[in-house]
Amino acid sequence: MRRIGIILLLIIVGVAAGTTATTGQQVQDRAPESCIDAFTAQQWESAQLTGEIRLAEDDTVQITYDSHGELTPFEVEPPTAATVVNTTGFSKTADGTYTFGGRQATPTLTYRVQTGLSTNESYASGGSWLHTPLPSYIQTRVHHTTPEGGHVGTQFAYLGNYSAVTLQDGCHEVTGIIADESRSAVDSKQIERQLRYAMTEYDVGHRYSKTTVFVTPGKVDPTSSGEAHKADAWASSRHGPSNTTHIVLHEYLHTRHSFGDASLGEMSWFNEGTTEYMSLRLMLGAGTLSPREYNNRLENAAGGRAVLSNRSTWTDHRTPYQRGTLFNAHLDHRIRNATDGESTLEDVVAVANAKQGSQFLPSERAVFDIVATVSNTDTATWANSTVDSSQAFGISPIQQKTTPEWEYRISIARENLSEQPLFGVFFGLVLGVLLMTISEEYVNESEDDSPEKSENS
């Protein structure tokens, strides 16, 4: 038996070391050489101009344009609510855009933004940093750079010092930008682990090949703690480490959903409710939330009596997040039961993402047709009637079991194996020694018992 224990020890150590060493790098190394980055193609290969963007002074942005050759005429539309304070080589048009006629060698555009005042645009600033949307361009493409520090996405620019993490899964890339002023207020490793888990486990397709999530020190928009705009998203770090990770994940999922533009419409209960519920599920899976914390979040969302299909009954902007979350949790539960676990709400999202190219504006009928296909007509009928109801949701069917505690701890340990290869080796050694000890005790017990068994035979 001792020989068996040694063999088991060697097998476990080898498996643990090999598995963890591979898994720890899989998100970084999965990108095939044939990947074509649409963002890079648009920003570099098709770019006709380079725009150097810098923080001129508090709340003021200056962009200097260069074509690395002869400049041709182009037109710029500054971000909404920005005030242009100075230009070189541009003339203002009647509709508020700025046209460069090709006569000046170094065209510049300088504009000032009012931070924290707009509900439709996204600005925030401090003494040494600024988060701002990028201008729009007509009949030209511009690749923006930040020569004096910062990072540029497809929609936003962060001007200031920061740290970055870039994760890769197939042809999908996510870059997390954490402002230096935010680092003490967030758990950077937790954010990275959560994004890594969501990239690999949330199998609904990708709306964009490259996504950037900015974590900024202040509220970019006073009405929200985070927003997603196409392939870019931002999250405020004012709410503590765990909540910031939650906001980062929620906004990242919006960049994965082709129905993201339904946020302000009648179907925001589907958009926000689905995104919030899946955020909680992914946090639970990654170990960012314990089952007890997950249940508490659902309990805190309970109690609302709004009718999801009737926006006039919504008491505040949290209705699609809270009641919408509970609706989607129950819908997921019913889909799993109806299909013996073969399908989930994630499949509904995947089908919605695959519809109508990259943009799907859902209606109740479209969503419930998907539910009927993924699950069955009974589930779709329940969903159709429930969005028209004000009846309170029960919590117990959708809560997670919180005991025994060791099961949860083991699940978290398994998640950590992918990021801590040495821990995996150690874990394997402990299991191997334990098995050897058990085998030795078994041998000793067998030897002690053998005479008695001989006598009784």
C-alpha positions in Angstrom: 0.0 0.0 0.0 2.9 2.3 0.7 4.1 1.9 -2.9 0.6 2.8 -4.1 0.6 5.9 -1.9 4.0 7.0 -3.4 2.7 6.5 -6.9 -0.4 8.5 -6.1 1.8 11.3 -4.6 3.9 11.5 -7.8 0.8 11.5 -10.0 -0.9 14.3 -8.0 2.2 16.5 -7.8 2.7 16.1 -11.5 -0.9 16.8 -12.4 -1.1 19.8 -10.0 2.2 21.3 -11.3 1.4 20.7 -14.9 -2.2 21.9 -14.7 -1.6 25.0 -12.7 1.4 26.1 -14.8 -0.6 25.8 -17.9 -3.8 27.3 -16.6 -2.0 30.3 -15.0 -0.9 31.5 -18.4 -3.8 30.3 -20.6 -5.5 33.7 -20.9 -2.3 35.4 -21.9 -1.2 32.8 -24.4 -4.4 31.8 -26.1 -4.4 34.3 -28.9 -3.8 32.5 -32.2 -1.4 34.1 -34.7 -4.2 34.5 -37.2 -6.1 37.0 -35.0 -6.9 40.2 -36.8 -7.3 43.0 -34.3 -10.1 45.2 -35.7 -9.2 48.1 -33.3 -5.6 48.1 -34.5 -6.6 47.9 -38.1 -8.9 50.8 -37.7 -6.6 52.9 -35.6 -3.3 52.2 -37.3 -3.6 50.7 -40.8 -6.5 53.0 -41.9 -5.6 56.0 -39.8 -4.9 59.1 -42.0 -3.8 61.3 -39.1 -2.1 61.1 -35.7 -3.5 63.2 -32.9 -1.3 63.8 -29.9 -3.6 64.4 -27.0 -2.3 66.0 -23.8 -3.6 67.7 -20.7 -2.9 71.4 -21.3 -4.1 72.6 -17.9 -7.0 71.8 -15.5 -10.0 70.5 -17.5 -8.3 71.5 -20.8 -7.3 69.1 -23.6 -5.1 70.0 -26.5 -4.8 67.8 -29.6 -2.0 68.3 -32.2 -2.5 66.7 -35.6 0.1 65.3 -37.9 -0.2 63.3 -41.1 3.5 62.6 -41.4 3.4 64.2 -44.8 1.2 66.7 -46.6 -2.0 67.5 -44.6 -5.3 67.3 -46.4 -8.6 68.9 -45.3 -10.5 67.2 -42.5 -13.3 68.0 -40.1 -13.5 67.6 -36.3 -16.6 67.5 -34.0 -15.5 68.2 -30.4 -17.1 66.2 -27.6 -20.6 67.4 -26.6 -20.5 70.1 -23.9 -16.9 70.8 -24.5 -15.9 74.5 -25.1 -13.3 75.1 -27.7 -10.9 77.8 -26.4 -8.3 77.9 -29.1 -7.5 76.5 -32.6 -4.7 76.7 -35.1 -5.6 76.2 -38.7 -9.3 75.4 -38.1 -12.4 77.3 -39.0 -15.7 76.8 -37.3 -18.7 75.7 -39.4 -22.4 76.7 -38.9 -23.2 73.3 -37.3 -20.5 73.6 -34.7 -17.8 71.4 -36.2 -14.2 72.6 -37.0 -12.7 72.3 -40.5 -9.0 72.2 -41.3 -8.4 73.5 -44.8 -4.9 72.0 -45.3 -3.0 75.4 -45.1 -1.4 75.2 -41.7 1.5 72.9 -41.0 0.6 72.0 -37.4 -3.2 72.2 -36.7 -4.2 72.1 -33.0 -7.5 72.0 -31.3 -7.8 73.0 -27.6 -11.1 72.5 -25.7 -12.2 72.8 -22.1 -14.6 70.3 -20.5 -17.0 70.9 -17.6 -16.6 67.9 -15.3 -19.4 66.3 -13.3 -22.1 68.4 -14.9 -23.4 66.3 -17.9 -25.6 63.3 -17.7 -25.0 62.4 -21.4 -21.2 62.8 -21.6 -18.4 61.5 -19.5 -15.9 63.8 -17.9 -13.9 63.7 -14.7 -10.7 65.5 -13.6 -8.3 66.1 -10.8 -5.2 68.1 -10.4 -3.0 65.9 -12.6 -5.5 63.8 -14.5 -8.5 64.0 -16.8 -10.9 61.4 -18.2 -12.5 62.6 -21.4 -14.4 61.3 -24.5 -12.6 61.6 -27.8 -13.7 64.0 -30.6 -15.5 62.6 -33.6 -14.1 62.9 -37.1 -15.8 63.2 -40.5 -14.3 61.4 -43.5 -11.0 60.7 -41.8 -9.6 58.4 -39.2 -7.3 59.5 -36.4 -4.9 57.5 -34.2 -4.6 59.2 -30.9 -1.5 59.0 -28.8 -0.6 60.4 -25.3 3.0 61.5 -25.4 2.9 63.0 -22.0 1.2 60.1 -20.2 -2.2 58.4 -20.4 -4.1 55.8 -22.3 -6.5 56.0 -25.3 -9.3 53.6 -26.0 -11.8 53.8 -28.9 -14.2 56.3 -27.1 -12.3 57.7 -24.1 -8.9 59.0 -23.1 -7.4 59.0 -19.7 -4.6 61.6 -19.3 -2.5 60.9 -16.3 -0.4 58.2 -14.6 -1.8 54.7 -14.4 -1.1 51.0 -14.2 -2.4 48.5 -16.8 -3.2 44.9 -17.2 -3.9 43.3 -20.5 -5.7 39.9 -20.8 -6.1 37.8 -23.9 -8.6 35.0 -24.7 -8.5 33.9 -28.3 -9.0 37.0 -30.4 -10.6 38.9 -27.5 -8.4 41.4 -25.6 -9.3 43.3 -22.5 -7.1 46.1 -21.1 -7.8 47.4 -17.6 -6.5 50.9 -16.9 -6.3 51.8 -13.2 -5.4 55.4 -12.4 -2.6 55.9 -9.9 -5.0 57.9 -7.7 -7.3 54.9 -7.6 -4.8 52.2 -6.8 -5.1 52.6 -3.0 -8.9 52.4 -3.2 -9.2 49.2 -5.3 -8.0 45.6 -5.3 -6.1 45.4 -8.6 -5.5 41.7 -8.3 -9.1 41.1 -7.7 -10.1 43.1 -10.7 -7.7 41.2 -12.8 -8.8 37.8 -11.5 -12.5 38.7 -12.1 -12.0 40.0 -15.6 -9.9 36.9 -16.4 -12.6 34.6 -15.1 -15.4 36.5 -17.0 -13.4 36.4 -20.3 -13.0 32.6 -20.2 -16.2 31.5 -18.5 -18.9 33.9 -20.0 -19.4 32.2 -23.3 -21.8 34.5 -25.1 -19.5 35.8 -27.9 -17.6 39.1 -28.2 -19.0 42.3 -29.6 -15.5 43.8 -30.0 -12.1 42.3 -30.4 -10.5 44.9 -28.1 -12.1 46.3 -24.9 -10.8 48.9 -22.5 -12.1 49.4 -18.9 -11.0 52.6 -17.2 -11.0 52.8 -13.4 -11.0 56.5 -12.5 -10.6 58.3 -9.2 -13.9 60.2 -9.4 -17.4 59.9 -10.7 -17.1 60.6 -14.4 -20.9 61.1 -14.5 -22.7 62.3 -11.3 -25.7 60.1 -12.1 -23.9 56.8 -12.2 -20.9 54.9 -10.9 -19.9 53.4 -14.3 -20.9 53.3 -17.9 -20.1 51.5 -21.1 -19.8 53.1 -24.5 -19.3 50.7 -27.3 -15.8 49.1 -26.7 -14.9 51.3 -23.8 -16.2 51.4 -20.2 -15.3 53.3 -17.0 -15.9 52.6 -13.3 -15.5 54.9 -10.4 -13.2 53.8 -7.6 -15.1 55.7 -4.9 -17.1 52.8 -3.6 -14.5 50.5 -2.1 -12.6 47.5 -3.5 -15.3 44.9 -3.7 -17.9 47.3 -5.1 -15.4 48.7 -7.7 -14.7 45.2 -8.9 -18.5 44.6 -9.2 -18.9 47.8 -11.2 -15.9 47.0 -13.5 -17.4 43.6 -14.2 -20.9 44.9 -14.8 -19.6 47.5 -17.3 -17.3 45.0 -19.0 -20.3 42.7 -19.6 -22.1 45.5 -21.3 -19.3 45.7 -23.8 -20.0 42.0 -24.5 -23.7 42.5 -25.1 -24.9 43.6 -28.5 -28.1 44.9 -26.9 -26.3 47.4 -24.8 -28.0 50.4 -26.4 -31.3 49.3 -24.9 -30.2 50.7 -21.5 -32.5 53.8 -21.7 -35.4 52.1 -23.3 -38.4 50.0 -22.1 -36.2 46.9 -22.2 -33.6 48.0 -19.8 -35.0 45.4 -17.3 -33.6 42.9 -19.7 -30.3 44.7 -20.4 -29.5 45.9 -16.9 -31.2 43.0 -15.1 -29.4 40.4 -17.2 -26.0 42.2 -16.9 -26.4 42.6 -13.1 -27.5 39.0 -12.5 -24.7 37.6 -14.6 -22.2 39.9 -12.8 -23.3 38.3 -9.5 -23.0 34.8 -10.9 -19.6 35.4 -12.3 -18.4 37.0 -9.0 -19.7 33.9 -7.2 -17.9 31.7 -9.6 -14.6 33.6 -9.3 -14.8 33.6 -5.5 -15.2 37.4 -5.4 -18.5 36.9 -3.6 -19.2 34.1 -1.1 -22.6 32.3 -1.4 -23.8 34.2 1.7 -22.8 37.6 0.1 -24.4 36.5 -3.1 -27.7 35.8 -1.2 -27.5 39.1 0.6 -27.3 40.9 -2.7 -30.4 39.2 -3.9 -32.2 39.9 -0.6 -31.3 43.6 -0.9 -32.8 43.7 -4.4 -36.1 42.2 -3.2 -39.2 44.1 -2.2 -40.0 46.2 -5.2 -43.5 46.1 -6.7 -42.9 47.7 -10.0 -44.2 46.2 -13.3 -41.2 45.6 -15.5 -43.2 46.1 -18.7 -44.7 49.4 -17.5 -42.0 52.0 -17.0 -44.4 54.4 -15.4 -44.5 52.2 -12.4 -40.8 52.3 -11.8 -40.1 54.3 -8.6 -36.5 55.1 -9.5 -33.6 54.3 -11.8 -32.7 51.2 -9.7 -35.8 49.2 -10.7 -34.3 47.5 -13.8 -31.2 46.6 -11.7 -33.0 45.3 -8.7 -36.4 43.8 -9.8 -34.8 43.1 -13.2 -32.0 41.1 -11.5 -34.5 39.0 -9.5 -36.6 38.4 -12.6 -33.6 37.1 -14.5 -32.4 35.0 -11.6 -35.8 33.3 -11.5 -35.8 32.9 -15.3 -32.3 31.3 -15.1 -33.6 29.0 -12.4 -36.6 27.9 -14.5 -34.5 27.4 -17.7 -32.1 25.2 -15.8 -34.9 23.1 -14.3 -36.7 22.8 -17.6 -33.6 21.6 -19.4 -32.0 19.5 -16.6 -29.2 22.0 -16.5 -28.4 21.8 -20.2 -29.3 25.4 -20.9 -29.1 28.6 -18.8 -29.8 32.3 -19.1 -26.3 32.6 -20.6 -27.6 30.8 -23.7 -30.4 33.4 -24.0 -27.8 36.1 -24.0 -25.6 34.2 -26.5 -28.6 33.9 -28.9 -29.4 37.6 -28.5 -25.8 38.5 -29.2 -25.8 36.5 -32.4 -28.9 38.2 -33.8 -28.9 41.0 -36.3 -25.1 41.3 -36.6 -23.5 43.4 -33.9 -26.6 45.3 -32.8 -29.7 43.7 -31.4 -32.5 45.9 -30.0 -34.6 43.5 -28.0 -38.4 43.5 -27.6 -40.4 41.4 -25.2 -41.5 39.2 -28.0 -38.0 38.7 -29.4 -36.6 37.9 -25.9 -39.4 35.4 -25.1 -39.1 33.7 -28.5 -35.4 33.1 -27.6 -36.4 31.8 -24.1 -38.9 29.4 -25.8 -36.1 28.1 -28.1 -33.5 27.8 -25.4 -35.9 26.3 -22.8 -39.6 25.7 -23.7 -42.9 27.5 -24.2 -43.9 27.1 -20.5 -40.9 29.0 -19.4 -41.5 31.7 -22.0 -45.2 31.9 -20.9 -44.1 32.4 -17.3 -41.6 35.1 -18.4 -44.3 36.9 -20.5 -46.8 37.0 -17.6 -44.3 37.8 -14.9 -43.0 41.0 -16.6 -46.6 42.2 -16.5 -47.0 41.5 -12.8 -46.2 43.5 -9.6 -46.1 40.4 -7.4 -43.1 40.2 -5.2 -40.4 37.6 -6.0 -39.5 34.9 -3.6 -35.8 34.6 -2.8 -35.3 31.0 -1.5 -35.5 29.2 -4.9 -32.6 31.3 -6.3 -30.4 31.4 -3.2 -27.1 29.5 -3.0 -26.4 26.9 -0.4 -24.0 28.3 2.2 -23.1 25.0 3.9 -21.0 23.0 4.2 -18.4 25.7 4.3 -15.5 23.5 3.2 -17.2 22.9 -0.2 -17.0 26.7 -0.9 -13.4 26.9 0.3 -12.4 24.1 -1.9 -14.1 25.8 -4.9 -12.1 29.0 -4.2 -8.9 27.0 -3.9 -9.5 25.5 -7.3 -10.0 28.9 -8.8 -6.7 30.1 -7.2 -4.8 27.1 -8.6 -4.8 28.8 -12.0 -3.1 31.9 -10.6 -0.7 30.3 -8.1 1.1 27.4 -9.6 3.3 26.9 -6.5 0.2 26.7 -4.4 -1.1 24.0 -6.7 2.2 22.0 -6.2 1.9 22.4 -2.4 -1.8 21.4 -2.5 -0.8 18.3 -4.4 1.9 17.4 -1.9 -0.4 17.8 1.0 -3.0 15.5 -0.7 -0.2 13.0 -1.5 1.1 12.9 2.0 -2.4 12.5 3.3 -3.0 9.5 1.1 0.3 7.9 2.1 -0.7 8.3 5.8 -4.1 6.8 5.2 -2.6 3.9 3.3 -0.1 3.2 6.0 -2.8 3.2 8.7 -4.8 0.9 6.5 -1.8 -1.5 6.2 -1.3 -1.4 9.9 -4.9 -2.1 10.6 -4.9 -4.9 8.1 -1.9 -6.6 9.8 -3.5 -6.2 13.2 -6.7 -7.7 12.0 -5.3 -10.6 9.9 -4.7 -13.1 12.8 -8.2 -12.6 14.1 -9.6 -13.1 10.6 -7.4 -16.3 10.3 -8.8 -17.6 13.5 -12.4 -17.0 12.4 -11.9 -18.5 9.0 
